[in-house]
């Protein structure tokens, strides 16, 4: 039915002289997502609007699904683009649009006209009244409701006239690649994939680090994390994933340190290693899926103790969300069912029965002095033996 989509954005519009950079990034990201869809697509900018035009056959549902994965888009509008050939032709096009779009014509409507081209002979108000009258004449079962219409019929007078009445919500946010790159600490749980998605929504591209503990964690646990990265990559684009063998470091900490401090100390070394890879690839920060008070290692005191080893910013987009809020987002981005698969990425022998909830950084550092003999060597080995793979959306 439609040969084009009008793409609406929001925050990009207030970027002033830099707006074209964000628009260009959005066009590039749209083209990237549409590579997965059968069809011949042309994406173009025009006076504060972006259009996706289709040549020949295409799959409408697949195209919409792909566009709903592009950050920066707030609205996807199937649009009729028509030449300005006078008011009578415009009426024909509006009636044809209603005829094809709405099987049941028993609805309330409002005509919302906008003249981006001021040389058009009718004002917006005149267009609204004249088109509304023609629609009522053609479909007497309809009614005008200017306050709460069931159907908003938009008519925009541009180089071509735009007619649309459906706006499919996009994901919002900012276009990928406009806000730098960050390193995600990715696990097989519910939280960290959501954290990666939320940071990407602000225009940040992702790399990721996963800590594997064979033989205590299985290859299926590792594959689970790769599968989660693929699902996040549907939104974030390709993710460079570092898989770190953390077993020897965990065993050494378990042997030398108080068991109530295990989680905090292990977490601190994870942050150090992730930061090493982040600096190598010029990331601007670390990303974690922590939320205040969710578990013992996520109290304010625990987060402060973890942060203390980092020299770059740590971004925690889930910090004030309830678990149910996080689960709802994970369901929306299709990571939840994978996250709850019973392949744990952290062996229970490394989890304290009674973990400290208010760690004192000085006590933690004192405990870490017991690791001085071998920890640097173990960290170097973990870094040198890292397995790095490029993960792309399925």
ROFIDO-213304 format. One record per residue (C-alpha): residue number from 1; chain; z, y, x. Coordinates in Angstrom, 3 decimals. Last residue first. Layout:
BEGIN
+-----+----+----------+----------+----------+
:   i : ch :        Z :        Y :        X :
+-----+----+----------+----------+----------+
: NUM :  A :        Z :        Y :        X :
...
+-----+----+----------+----------+----------+
***
This chain:
BEGIN
+-----+----+----------+----------+----------+
:   i : ch :        Z :        Y :        X :
+-----+----+----------+----------+----------+
: 394 :  A :   14.098 :  -12.930 :   21.177 :
: 393 :  A :   15.359 :   -9.706 :   22.713 :
: 392 :  A :   15.225 :   -9.555 :   26.490 :
: 391 :  A :   17.704 :  -10.680 :   29.117 :
: 390 :  A :   16.961 :  -10.137 :   32.792 :
: 389 :  A :   19.013 :  -12.541 :   34.925 :
: 388 :  A :   21.409 :  -12.061 :   37.808 :
: 387 :  A :   23.488 :  -14.906 :   39.251 :
: 386 :  A :   26.267 :  -13.588 :   41.480 :
: 385 :  A :   26.909 :  -15.522 :   44.677 :
: 384 :  A :   27.412 :  -12.495 :   46.944 :
: 383 :  A :   29.720 :  -10.720 :   44.478 :
: 382 :  A :   31.946 :  -13.767 :   43.922 :
: 381 :  A :   32.022 :  -14.426 :   47.671 :
: 380 :  A :   33.021 :  -10.838 :   48.406 :
: 379 :  A :   35.758 :  -11.052 :   45.770 :
: 378 :  A :   37.115 :  -14.261 :   47.288 :
: 377 :  A :   37.128 :  -12.726 :   50.796 :
: 376 :  A :   38.934 :   -9.628 :   49.563 :
: 375 :  A :   41.459 :  -11.776 :   47.678 :
: 374 :  A :   42.381 :  -14.076 :   50.565 :
: 373 :  A :   45.469 :  -12.860 :   52.448 :
: 372 :  A :   46.227 :   -9.796 :   50.333 :
: 371 :  A :   46.935 :  -11.697 :   47.107 :
: 370 :  A :   50.718 :  -11.339 :   47.335 :
: 369 :  A :   50.214 :   -7.563 :   47.470 :
: 368 :  A :   48.886 :   -7.884 :   43.906 :
: 367 :  A :   52.408 :   -8.420 :   42.625 :
: 366 :  A :   53.525 :   -5.094 :   44.073 :
: 365 :  A :   50.487 :   -3.418 :   42.546 :
: 364 :  A :   51.459 :   -4.770 :   39.136 :
: 363 :  A :   55.057 :   -3.592 :   39.609 :
: 362 :  A :   53.784 :   -0.096 :   40.462 :
: 361 :  A :   51.461 :   -0.101 :   37.458 :
: 360 :  A :   54.281 :   -0.901 :   35.053 :
: 359 :  A :   53.047 :   -3.251 :   32.352 :
: 358 :  A :   54.004 :   -2.638 :   28.726 :
: 357 :  A :   52.755 :   -5.714 :   26.865 :
: 356 :  A :   53.614 :   -8.355 :   29.471 :
: 355 :  A :   52.099 :  -11.680 :   28.529 :
: 354 :  A :   54.262 :  -14.446 :   27.010 :
: 353 :  A :   52.239 :  -17.668 :   27.028 :
: 352 :  A :   50.042 :  -16.294 :   29.796 :
: 351 :  A :   46.309 :  -16.986 :   29.608 :
: 350 :  A :   44.702 :  -18.625 :   32.649 :
: 349 :  A :   45.349 :  -22.174 :   31.392 :
: 348 :  A :   43.611 :  -21.169 :   28.148 :
: 347 :  A :   40.214 :  -20.992 :   29.836 :
: 346 :  A :   38.313 :  -17.782 :   29.176 :
: 345 :  A :   34.696 :  -17.914 :   27.972 :
: 344 :  A :   35.536 :  -20.053 :   24.959 :
: 343 :  A :   32.810 :  -22.112 :   23.298 :
: 342 :  A :   33.845 :  -22.468 :   19.654 :
: 341 :  A :   31.035 :  -20.334 :   18.128 :
: 340 :  A :   32.681 :  -17.213 :   16.705 :
: 339 :  A :   30.575 :  -14.777 :   18.746 :
: 338 :  A :   27.289 :  -16.389 :   17.671 :
: 337 :  A :   28.062 :  -15.945 :   13.968 :
: 336 :  A :   29.187 :  -12.356 :   14.566 :
: 335 :  A :   26.230 :  -11.117 :   16.640 :
: 334 :  A :   23.847 :  -10.334 :   13.765 :
: 333 :  A :   23.819 :   -6.517 :   14.120 :
: 332 :  A :   25.327 :   -5.996 :   10.645 :
: 331 :  A :   27.757 :   -8.891 :   11.060 :
: 330 :  A :   29.029 :   -7.441 :   14.328 :
: 329 :  A :   29.443 :   -4.057 :   12.615 :
: 328 :  A :   31.553 :   -5.624 :    9.860 :
: 327 :  A :   33.627 :   -7.564 :   12.404 :
: 326 :  A :   34.420 :   -4.339 :   14.288 :
: 325 :  A :   35.663 :   -2.574 :   11.153 :
: 324 :  A :   37.684 :   -5.683 :   10.260 :
: 323 :  A :   39.335 :   -5.596 :   13.676 :
: 322 :  A :   40.464 :   -2.010 :   13.147 :
: 321 :  A :   38.668 :    0.679 :   15.118 :
: 320 :  A :   40.409 :    3.268 :   17.314 :
: 319 :  A :   39.232 :    2.106 :   20.781 :
: 318 :  A :   35.961 :    0.553 :   19.655 :
: 317 :  A :   33.763 :    2.893 :   21.742 :
: 316 :  A :   35.728 :    2.200 :   24.937 :
: 315 :  A :   34.017 :    4.013 :   27.825 :
: 314 :  A :   35.500 :    3.627 :   31.297 :
: 313 :  A :   34.678 :    6.499 :   33.645 :
: 312 :  A :   34.149 :    5.798 :   37.364 :
: 311 :  A :   36.791 :    5.316 :   40.071 :
: 310 :  A :   38.407 :    2.302 :   38.460 :
: 309 :  A :   41.573 :    0.546 :   39.641 :
: 308 :  A :   43.924 :    2.616 :   37.464 :
: 307 :  A :   41.943 :    1.917 :   34.316 :
: 306 :  A :   43.488 :   -1.536 :   33.966 :
: 305 :  A :   47.049 :   -0.215 :   34.234 :
: 304 :  A :   46.277 :    2.549 :   31.749 :
: 303 :  A :   44.787 :    0.017 :   29.353 :
: 302 :  A :   47.906 :   -2.114 :   29.644 :
: 301 :  A :   50.220 :    0.847 :   28.965 :
: 300 :  A :   48.194 :    1.900 :   25.902 :
: 299 :  A :   48.270 :   -1.671 :   24.612 :
: 298 :  A :   45.055 :   -3.613 :   25.063 :
: 297 :  A :   46.144 :   -6.451 :   27.354 :
: 296 :  A :   48.712 :   -7.589 :   24.779 :
: 295 :  A :   46.117 :   -7.892 :   22.017 :
: 294 :  A :   44.634 :   -5.562 :   19.362 :
: 293 :  A :   47.007 :   -2.745 :   20.285 :
: 292 :  A :   44.369 :   -0.126 :   21.039 :
: 291 :  A :   40.841 :   -1.527 :   20.818 :
: 290 :  A :   38.992 :   -2.879 :   23.853 :
: 289 :  A :   35.292 :   -3.707 :   23.853 :
: 288 :  A :   34.571 :   -2.444 :   27.353 :
: 287 :  A :   31.944 :   -0.139 :   28.835 :
: 286 :  A :   31.834 :    0.989 :   32.476 :
: 285 :  A :   30.382 :    4.273 :   33.710 :
: 284 :  A :   27.445 :    6.242 :   35.082 :
: 283 :  A :   25.357 :    3.317 :   36.300 :
: 282 :  A :   23.547 :    3.841 :   39.598 :
: 281 :  A :   22.463 :    0.213 :   40.131 :
: 280 :  A :   24.775 :   -0.505 :   43.059 :
: 279 :  A :   27.540 :    1.610 :   41.525 :
: 278 :  A :   27.588 :   -0.523 :   38.374 :
: 277 :  A :   27.565 :   -3.736 :   40.418 :
: 276 :  A :   30.714 :   -2.661 :   42.277 :
: 275 :  A :   32.235 :   -1.354 :   39.047 :
: 274 :  A :   31.892 :   -4.800 :   37.491 :
: 273 :  A :   33.722 :   -6.280 :   40.487 :
: 272 :  A :   36.587 :   -3.792 :   40.307 :
: 271 :  A :   36.863 :   -4.117 :   36.523 :
: 270 :  A :   37.058 :   -7.898 :   36.757 :
: 269 :  A :   39.733 :   -7.502 :   39.407 :
: 268 :  A :   41.820 :   -5.336 :   37.086 :
: 267 :  A :   41.336 :   -7.775 :   34.219 :
: 266 :  A :   42.655 :  -10.623 :   36.315 :
: 265 :  A :   45.730 :   -8.525 :   37.134 :
: 264 :  A :   46.311 :   -7.570 :   33.488 :
: 263 :  A :   45.810 :  -11.097 :   32.153 :
: 262 :  A :   48.026 :  -12.751 :   34.756 :
: 261 :  A :   51.004 :  -10.372 :   34.501 :
: 260 :  A :   53.258 :  -12.691 :   32.454 :
: 259 :  A :   52.327 :  -15.434 :   34.907 :
: 258 :  A :   53.825 :  -13.737 :   37.920 :
: 257 :  A :   51.235 :  -13.757 :   40.731 :
: 256 :  A :   50.326 :  -16.162 :   43.541 :
: 255 :  A :   48.933 :  -19.368 :   42.037 :
: 254 :  A :   47.405 :  -17.891 :   38.875 :
: 253 :  A :   45.910 :  -15.069 :   40.921 :
: 252 :  A :   44.350 :  -17.634 :   43.258 :
: 251 :  A :   43.062 :  -19.744 :   40.368 :
: 250 :  A :   41.504 :  -16.697 :   38.704 :
: 249 :  A :   39.812 :  -15.579 :   41.921 :
: 248 :  A :   38.474 :  -19.080 :   42.530 :
: 247 :  A :   37.059 :  -19.342 :   39.002 :
: 246 :  A :   35.328 :  -15.945 :   38.723 :
: 245 :  A :   31.713 :  -17.056 :   39.150 :
: 244 :  A :   29.926 :  -13.831 :   38.169 :
: 243 :  A :   26.937 :  -13.727 :   35.798 :
: 242 :  A :   25.224 :  -10.326 :   36.127 :
: 241 :  A :   23.007 :   -9.483 :   33.131 :
: 240 :  A :   20.180 :   -6.919 :   33.349 :
: 239 :  A :   19.630 :   -5.995 :   29.708 :
: 238 :  A :   16.213 :   -5.434 :   28.112 :
: 237 :  A :   16.140 :   -2.977 :   25.165 :
: 236 :  A :   19.305 :   -1.693 :   23.530 :
: 235 :  A :   18.626 :   -2.630 :   19.901 :
: 234 :  A :   17.173 :   -6.142 :   20.064 :
: 233 :  A :   18.901 :   -6.317 :   23.465 :
: 232 :  A :   22.219 :   -6.713 :   21.634 :
: 231 :  A :   20.925 :   -9.985 :   20.171 :
: 230 :  A :   19.643 :  -11.198 :   23.531 :
: 229 :  A :   22.995 :  -10.325 :   25.163 :
: 228 :  A :   24.736 :  -12.456 :   22.543 :
: 227 :  A :   22.467 :  -15.385 :   23.405 :
: 226 :  A :   23.253 :  -14.948 :   27.109 :
: 225 :  A :   26.953 :  -14.949 :   26.224 :
: 224 :  A :   26.586 :  -18.178 :   24.245 :
: 223 :  A :   24.622 :  -19.691 :   27.124 :
: 222 :  A :   27.640 :  -19.149 :   29.389 :
: 221 :  A :   29.977 :  -20.785 :   26.881 :
: 220 :  A :   27.500 :  -23.681 :   26.598 :
: 219 :  A :   27.590 :  -24.023 :   30.373 :
: 218 :  A :   31.283 :  -24.761 :   29.964 :
: 217 :  A :   34.454 :  -22.931 :   30.872 :
: 216 :  A :   37.114 :  -24.590 :   32.999 :
: 215 :  A :   34.427 :  -26.033 :   35.281 :
: 214 :  A :   33.355 :  -23.278 :   35.728 :
: 213 :  A :   34.914 :  -19.844 :   35.160 :
: 212 :  A :   32.233 :  -17.313 :   34.152 :
: 211 :  A :   32.748 :  -13.552 :   34.214 :
: 210 :  A :   29.935 :  -11.640 :   32.472 :
: 209 :  A :   28.518 :   -8.340 :   33.706 :
: 208 :  A :   26.105 :   -6.176 :   31.707 :
: 207 :  A :   23.455 :   -3.492 :   32.133 :
: 206 :  A :   22.782 :   -1.152 :   29.282 :
: 205 :  A :   20.756 :    1.941 :   28.375 :
: 204 :  A :   22.686 :    4.842 :   26.845 :
: 203 :  A :   21.094 :    6.837 :   23.989 :
: 202 :  A :   24.162 :    7.205 :   21.771 :
: 201 :  A :   23.316 :    4.036 :   19.847 :
: 200 :  A :   23.432 :    2.227 :   23.176 :
: 199 :  A :   27.162 :    2.952 :   23.282 :
: 198 :  A :   27.614 :    1.420 :   19.829 :
: 197 :  A :   25.540 :   -1.685 :   20.593 :
: 196 :  A :   27.412 :   -2.360 :   23.838 :
: 195 :  A :   30.762 :   -2.000 :   22.072 :
: 194 :  A :   29.591 :   -4.379 :   19.346 :
: 193 :  A :   28.647 :   -6.958 :   21.992 :
: 192 :  A :   32.121 :   -6.465 :   23.555 :
: 191 :  A :   34.164 :   -7.000 :   20.394 :
: 190 :  A :   33.272 :  -10.342 :   18.829 :
: 189 :  A :   33.935 :  -12.577 :   21.816 :
: 188 :  A :   31.616 :  -14.279 :   24.301 :
: 187 :  A :   32.250 :  -11.676 :   26.965 :
: 186 :  A :   30.299 :   -8.666 :   28.180 :
: 185 :  A :   31.750 :   -6.033 :   30.493 :
: 184 :  A :   29.033 :   -3.444 :   29.839 :
: 183 :  A :   27.715 :   -1.336 :   32.743 :
: 182 :  A :   26.288 :    2.080 :   31.872 :
: 181 :  A :   22.933 :    3.901 :   32.037 :
: 180 :  A :   21.833 :    7.475 :   31.376 :
: 179 :  A :   21.889 :    9.535 :   28.170 :
: 178 :  A :   18.278 :    9.925 :   27.017 :
: 177 :  A :   17.157 :    6.370 :   27.748 :
: 176 :  A :   17.531 :    5.062 :   24.235 :
: 175 :  A :   16.932 :    7.629 :   21.521 :
: 174 :  A :   20.069 :    9.130 :   19.927 :
: 173 :  A :   22.132 :    7.909 :   16.982 :
: 172 :  A :   20.835 :    7.008 :   13.539 :
: 171 :  A :   20.329 :    3.364 :   12.537 :
: 170 :  A :   17.553 :    4.091 :   10.044 :
: 169 :  A :   17.990 :    4.434 :    6.284 :
: 168 :  A :   14.894 :    3.675 :    4.153 :
: 167 :  A :   13.623 :    6.800 :    2.399 :
: 166 :  A :   11.430 :    6.211 :   -0.652 :
: 165 :  A :    9.696 :    9.004 :   -2.582 :
: 164 :  A :    6.771 :    9.982 :   -0.384 :
: 163 :  A :    3.771 :   12.329 :   -0.438 :
: 162 :  A :    2.737 :   14.150 :    2.745 :
: 161 :  A :   -0.180 :   16.634 :    2.601 :
: 160 :  A :   -2.144 :   16.766 :    5.839 :
: 159 :  A :   -1.948 :   19.796 :    8.100 :
: 158 :  A :    1.407 :   20.131 :    6.278 :
: 157 :  A :    2.333 :   20.708 :    2.640 :
: 156 :  A :    5.252 :   18.362 :    2.006 :
: 155 :  A :    5.592 :   16.657 :   -1.382 :
: 154 :  A :    8.764 :   14.653 :   -1.942 :
: 153 :  A :    9.303 :   12.782 :   -5.204 :
: 152 :  A :   13.036 :   12.096 :   -5.526 :
: 151 :  A :   13.601 :    9.155 :   -7.861 :
: 150 :  A :   16.896 :    8.376 :   -9.629 :
: 149 :  A :   17.566 :   12.086 :   -9.973 :
: 148 :  A :   21.080 :   13.529 :   -9.663 :
: 147 :  A :   20.990 :   17.309 :   -9.985 :
: 146 :  A :   17.373 :   18.188 :  -10.813 :
: 145 :  A :   17.050 :   15.536 :  -13.516 :
: 144 :  A :   13.579 :   15.458 :  -15.097 :
: 143 :  A :   12.863 :   12.624 :  -17.505 :
: 142 :  A :   10.386 :    9.744 :  -17.499 :
: 141 :  A :    9.215 :    7.923 :  -20.638 :
: 140 :  A :    6.513 :   10.576 :  -21.141 :
: 139 :  A :    4.640 :    9.257 :  -18.050 :
: 138 :  A :    1.356 :   11.127 :  -17.635 :
: 137 :  A :    2.493 :   14.360 :  -19.322 :
: 136 :  A :    5.889 :   14.170 :  -17.620 :
: 135 :  A :    4.187 :   13.695 :  -14.224 :
: 134 :  A :    1.885 :   16.673 :  -14.857 :
: 133 :  A :    4.832 :   18.905 :  -15.803 :
: 132 :  A :    6.760 :   17.914 :  -12.702 :
: 131 :  A :    3.726 :   18.694 :  -10.554 :
: 130 :  A :    3.468 :   22.213 :  -11.985 :
: 129 :  A :    7.184 :   22.964 :  -11.825 :
: 128 :  A :    7.730 :   21.688 :   -8.280 :
: 127 :  A :    4.505 :   23.302 :   -7.066 :
: 126 :  A :    5.526 :   26.675 :   -8.454 :
: 125 :  A :    8.926 :   26.396 :   -6.782 :
: 124 :  A :    7.344 :   25.491 :   -3.455 :
: 123 :  A :    4.970 :   28.447 :   -3.661 :
: 122 :  A :    1.313 :   27.932 :   -4.542 :
: 121 :  A :   -1.725 :   29.164 :   -2.578 :
: 120 :  A :   -0.975 :   27.202 :    0.634 :
: 119 :  A :   -1.069 :   29.700 :    3.497 :
: 118 :  A :    2.576 :   28.966 :    4.292 :
: 117 :  A :    1.957 :   25.569 :    5.897 :
: 116 :  A :    5.383 :   23.917 :    6.103 :
: 115 :  A :    5.447 :   24.326 :    2.347 :
: 114 :  A :    8.085 :   22.018 :    0.903 :
: 113 :  A :    8.082 :   20.426 :   -2.519 :
: 112 :  A :   10.928 :   18.412 :   -4.043 :
: 111 :  A :    9.896 :   16.991 :   -7.413 :
: 110 :  A :   12.846 :   15.552 :   -9.326 :
: 109 :  A :   13.019 :   12.308 :  -11.216 :
: 108 :  A :   14.743 :   10.337 :  -13.950 :
: 107 :  A :   13.496 :    6.827 :  -14.546 :
: 106 :  A :   11.674 :    4.712 :  -17.141 :
: 105 :  A :    8.492 :    4.228 :  -15.114 :
: 104 :  A :    9.119 :    0.541 :  -14.391 :
: 103 :  A :    6.516 :   -0.775 :  -11.946 :
: 102 :  A :    7.305 :    1.996 :   -9.490 :
: 101 :  A :    5.460 :    2.325 :   -6.159 :
: 100 :  A :    1.815 :    1.850 :   -7.145 :
:  99 :  A :    1.809 :    4.061 :  -10.224 :
:  98 :  A :    4.096 :    6.659 :   -8.642 :
:  97 :  A :    1.785 :    7.009 :   -5.631 :
:  96 :  A :   -1.309 :    7.130 :   -7.855 :
:  95 :  A :    0.300 :    9.931 :   -9.905 :
:  94 :  A :    1.060 :   11.897 :   -6.726 :
:  93 :  A :   -2.493 :   11.374 :   -5.417 :
:  92 :  A :   -4.105 :   12.444 :   -8.687 :
:  91 :  A :   -1.888 :   15.543 :   -8.861 :
:  90 :  A :   -2.881 :   16.463 :   -5.303 :
:  89 :  A :   -6.563 :   16.099 :   -6.226 :
:  88 :  A :   -6.050 :   18.543 :   -9.111 :
:  87 :  A :   -4.190 :   20.974 :   -6.840 :
:  86 :  A :   -6.946 :   21.333 :   -4.270 :
:  85 :  A :   -8.569 :   19.207 :   -1.593 :
:  84 :  A :   -5.747 :   19.237 :    0.964 :
:  83 :  A :   -6.257 :   15.924 :    2.765 :
:  82 :  A :   -3.892 :   13.056 :    2.054 :
:  81 :  A :   -1.144 :   11.234 :    3.887 :
:  80 :  A :    0.787 :    8.831 :    1.646 :
:  79 :  A :    4.175 :    8.003 :    3.139 :
:  78 :  A :    6.482 :    5.029 :    3.576 :
:  77 :  A :    9.597 :    6.900 :    4.716 :
:  76 :  A :   11.867 :    5.616 :    7.472 :
:  75 :  A :   14.966 :    7.813 :    7.797 :
:  74 :  A :   17.694 :    8.374 :   10.395 :
:  73 :  A :   15.723 :    7.336 :   13.486 :
:  72 :  A :   17.406 :    8.129 :   16.806 :
:  71 :  A :   18.112 :    4.504 :   17.672 :
:  70 :  A :   15.202 :    2.191 :   16.919 :
:  69 :  A :   16.310 :   -1.117 :   15.347 :
:  68 :  A :   15.434 :   -0.028 :   11.793 :
:  67 :  A :   11.865 :    0.524 :   13.024 :
:  66 :  A :   11.510 :   -3.191 :   13.836 :
:  65 :  A :   12.799 :   -4.235 :   10.405 :
:  64 :  A :   10.435 :   -1.765 :    8.716 :
:  63 :  A :    7.472 :   -3.228 :   10.592 :
:  62 :  A :    8.520 :   -6.785 :    9.797 :
:  61 :  A :    8.789 :   -5.935 :    6.088 :
:  60 :  A :    5.389 :   -4.197 :    5.935 :
:  59 :  A :    3.431 :   -6.871 :    7.826 :
:  58 :  A :    0.177 :   -5.296 :    9.000 :
:  57 :  A :   -3.469 :   -5.247 :    7.964 :
:  56 :  A :   -5.876 :   -2.536 :    9.113 :
:  55 :  A :   -4.977 :    0.532 :   11.151 :
:  54 :  A :   -1.367 :    1.623 :   10.816 :
:  53 :  A :    0.082 :    5.081 :   11.398 :
:  52 :  A :    3.632 :    5.689 :   12.598 :
:  51 :  A :    4.347 :    9.389 :   12.206 :
:  50 :  A :    6.857 :   11.640 :   13.923 :
:  49 :  A :    7.703 :   15.049 :   12.483 :
:  48 :  A :    8.835 :   18.291 :   14.076 :
:  47 :  A :    5.357 :   19.800 :   14.175 :
:  46 :  A :    3.334 :   16.617 :   14.736 :
:  45 :  A :    4.243 :   13.694 :   16.967 :
:  44 :  A :    2.241 :   10.456 :   17.071 :
:  43 :  A :    2.667 :    6.684 :   16.897 :
:  42 :  A :   -0.471 :    4.564 :   16.418 :
:  41 :  A :   -0.032 :    0.971 :   15.292 :
:  40 :  A :   -2.491 :   -1.941 :   15.190 :
:  39 :  A :   -0.751 :   -4.941 :   13.666 :
:  38 :  A :    1.439 :   -7.943 :   14.384 :
:  37 :  A :    4.985 :   -6.818 :   15.141 :
:  36 :  A :    6.859 :   -7.459 :   18.416 :
:  35 :  A :    5.114 :   -4.580 :   20.196 :
:  34 :  A :    6.462 :   -2.345 :   17.412 :
:  33 :  A :    9.837 :   -2.130 :   19.169 :
:  32 :  A :    8.337 :   -0.691 :   22.369 :
:  31 :  A :    6.124 :    1.793 :   20.488 :
:  30 :  A :    9.169 :    3.066 :   18.584 :
:  29 :  A :   11.091 :    3.413 :   21.858 :
:  28 :  A :    8.294 :    5.471 :   23.429 :
:  27 :  A :    8.057 :    7.739 :   20.370 :
:  26 :  A :   11.843 :    8.245 :   20.462 :
:  25 :  A :   11.757 :    9.048 :   24.185 :
:  24 :  A :    8.981 :   11.600 :   23.571 :
:  23 :  A :   11.016 :   13.173 :   20.767 :
:  22 :  A :   14.082 :   13.364 :   22.998 :
:  21 :  A :   12.138 :   15.064 :   25.778 :
:  20 :  A :   10.396 :   17.356 :   23.259 :
:  19 :  A :   13.777 :   18.610 :   22.080 :
:  18 :  A :   14.700 :   20.025 :   25.474 :
:  17 :  A :   13.893 :   23.623 :   24.462 :
:  16 :  A :   16.328 :   23.409 :   21.571 :
:  15 :  A :   18.141 :   20.108 :   21.120 :
:  14 :  A :   19.048 :   20.792 :   17.485 :
:  13 :  A :   16.264 :   18.668 :   15.947 :
:  12 :  A :   17.225 :   15.639 :   18.033 :
:  11 :  A :   20.434 :   15.368 :   16.021 :
:  10 :  A :   18.568 :   14.396 :   12.838 :
:   9 :  A :   15.438 :   12.240 :   12.929 :
:   8 :  A :   12.879 :   11.344 :   10.267 :
:   7 :  A :    9.945 :    8.980 :   10.743 :
:   6 :  A :    7.076 :    9.271 :    8.238 :
:   5 :  A :    5.462 :    5.876 :    7.873 :
:   4 :  A :    1.733 :    5.361 :    7.517 :
:   3 :  A :   -1.009 :    3.236 :    5.909 :
:   2 :  A :    0.925 :    2.451 :    2.767 :
:   1 :  A :    0.000 :    0.000 :    0.000 :
+-----+----+----------+----------+----------+
***
